[in-house]
């Protein structure tokens, strides 16, 4: 089971007002991409195993990467992403807050923990 990251971000009017449809899975987006944009990927996961039955819940850690040309813009994008996803997943960490060397884009990553029924 995969979390509905794309669908939830696409359904957020605030997120769409910032990035349009530039939301891409697997941590990758075709370059040169129109900016700003969002990439996301599953970084780890496991099944919640029991003794007597098949697992009915999967635990997934998903990293959502926010990319923007300005510091203020990336911070607004992070707030919009968090508002769109936090009703469905728990914010676990912010593992990246930097300026990407090659593109000079501001980059903030948010890691979400998801528990999904199978």
Secondary structure, DSSP 8 states (H G I E B T S, - for coil): ----HHHHHHT-HHHHHHHTT-EESTT---SS--SSEEEEEEEEEEE---SSS---EEEEEEEEEEEESSHHHHHHHHHHHHHHHTTTSEEEEEEEEEE-TTT--EEEEEEEEEEEE-
